[in-house]
Amino acid sequence: MALVLTALAACDNNEKKTDDAPLIGKQTPVIENGLLTPEVLWAFGRIGGVQVSPDETKILYTVSYYSVEQNKSNSEIFVMNVDGTDRKQITATPHRESAAKWMNDSQTIAFLSNESGSSQLWTMKADGSRRTRLTETEGGINDFAFSPDESKLLYVADVKYGERTVDKHPDLPKSSGIIVNDLMYRHWDEWVQTVPHPFLADFVGGMLENIKDILAGEPYESPMKPFGGIEQLAWSPDGKTVAYTCRKKTGKEYALSTNSDIYLYNTENATSENKTEGMPGYDQNPVFSPDGEWMAWESMENDGFESDKSRLYVLNTKTGEKKDLSARFDQSSNALSWSPDSKYIYFVSVWHGTTQVYRADVLTDSITQVTRGMHDYESVIPLKDKLIGVKHSLSKPDEIYAINQTTGEEKELSFENREILEKLKMGNVEERWIATTDGKQMLTWVVYPPDFDPNKKYPTLLYCQGGPQSAVSQFWSYRWNLQIMAANGYIVVAPNRRGLPGFGHEWLTQISGDYGGQNMKDYLSAIDAVAKEPFVNKDKLGCVGASYGGFSVYWLAGHHQKRFKAFIAHDGMFNLPQQYLETEEMWFVNWDLGGAYWDKQNATAQRSYANSPHLFVDKWDTPILVIHGEKDYRILASQGMAAFNAAVLRGVPAEMLIFPDENHWVLQPQNGVLWQRTFFGWLDKWLK
């Protein structure tokens, strides 16, 4: 394993800085007429990493700021009292500070910083003074967690994966060729040459000793790529056990399976035990109860179904008994957190287009909804007398709130973006229930332009969601932001069509194997119902979406029967047989498309591929904008290029925006602004 960690003596604030870039802090955007613009979107501070001190008196969190001019971001650390008073920014450097966590004394903060040139572990006082670097780990540290008594450190670092070309041919060190002999050679946006491993070390007098790689010699990842973090590992309260999430598979086997497990690593004898063996789906994100009697985790039932219901499972650490607390709860359970008395598990769950906080009683298996309202909670931290949560809505980015455990009453604490929000006019968000073609009711969000006048006629957009099983809830996005669409003079129709969570398991799972079926009828039911309104210009309808939403746009382009006058597809699937062989996570296409296109006896698969958008290009007759990132290895840019080429060859007005350095998302500020300008330039050209 190519990893070296040397414990360092303390380094003070006089250590030479390696980055002379200008400081990126809170932006003051120009806001004209109270309207949301791309530049205003990128000026919002983005809250993350919320932590409460052990004595429950202070809240620690980070805020990321973006500079369009510098085309990069930076994150800073903040501290405030639990009632929201005495809010202070305690770092202000050109370096990235992240993963901040309280130490036991509630006076010291441990965090990661790239001040020394790579991401290393530091500590400082709660006022930002006495910055001290603890590590110099080759390649840096991804995240960390101290044991409850702070005698040990668990941290995540990348290790070499597989054999490189230079290992086989040491006389060709400058060759760029990559020799591939198995699947999963690319994942999300990287060629897989490293995997994250959990490391364990004794923490003695600010020094790290007896460092162990928990997965030494194993080619597996923990946490799991591409999105897993420290939430996939956990300390037991006595510090004798580390629970870690791992899918112990590689190559083709990895590409075909979502079967991950929770392992308990004994820190005294260095052995691991699989506690979820025989449970075939995703098992991840373990959390121990404060009294150590229980371990809870998120569990999916089916191998290969990445969007299955996330069940709330608990394990009695004394008896080994497992039980599903959510067996009678037809919703997913995410972001689990124990109450201080170990009696309850708090979590968040989406239902009917909003994400609320819930409480599960471990002994009675009963589940109670705590919050209500038009919002999405991302996470919750239970304290003795209140909850601390992070939430957003279609009209407001993340902020921190205090929640009454009994009544659900909320009080905003952070007010990070108050100055910007006070100057903006947001459009009204309306909840509608629309009849579908099979006699069901579908929740659809309708977002109106600011200063909406019902006596005028507005161009209107059908928003097609990705996933395909991602909720159309009260989400806040820095790209697919429904309020910025409304600010540009469009009514936005966002249906919770078939295949989305929050309406029961049957509604969620219907879409798999039926990509061109009922959910497409749902889309058309939504836009047709809203288009009947006198304030909708039914001759100026557009259709937009990304990922599965991009697929939806391509499919509707061949089936919309003249409804729409403009399409925009971002990172969409165009040629499903090609997608089957191009994507990296084979479990996804096997589950959602039903299997391989060459399996002629598989009726589900054959129905899926018969609905591939590329088969209906002969019916394309409407202007289309195609957007794609060339580092997108989930849906390759060749899908977008093929769609654009087909439109041009068909004589359909078309434009393409390609980002050579973006993945399935658009993450760089200037690319994000270009995305918005191109997006609205295309819509305005054809719909206004």
Secondary structure by P-SEA (a helix, b strand, c coil): ccbbbbbbcccccccccccccccccccccccccccccaaaaaabbbbcccccccccccccbbbbbbbccccccccbbbbbccccccccccccccccccccccccccccccccccccccbbbbbbcccccccccccccccccccccccccccbbbbcccccccccccccccccccccbbbbcccccccccccccbbbbbbbbbbcccccccccccccccccccccccccccccccccccccbbbbbbccccaaaaaaccbbbbbbbccccccccccccccccccccccccccccbbbbbbbcccccccccccccccccccccccccccccccccccccccccccbbbbccccccbbbbbbbcccccbbbbcccccccccccccccccccccccccccccccccccccccbbbbccccaaaaaaaccccbbbbbbbbcccbbbbbbbbbbcccccccbbbbbbbbbbccccccccccccccccaaaaaaabbbbbbbbcccccccccccccccccccccaaaaaaaaaaaaaaacccccccbbbbbcccaaaaaaaaaaacccccccbbbbccccccaaaaaacccccccccccccccccccccaaaaaaaaaccccccccccbbbbbbbbcccccccaaaaaaaaaaaaaacccbbbbbbcccccccccaaaaaaaaaaaaaaaaaccc
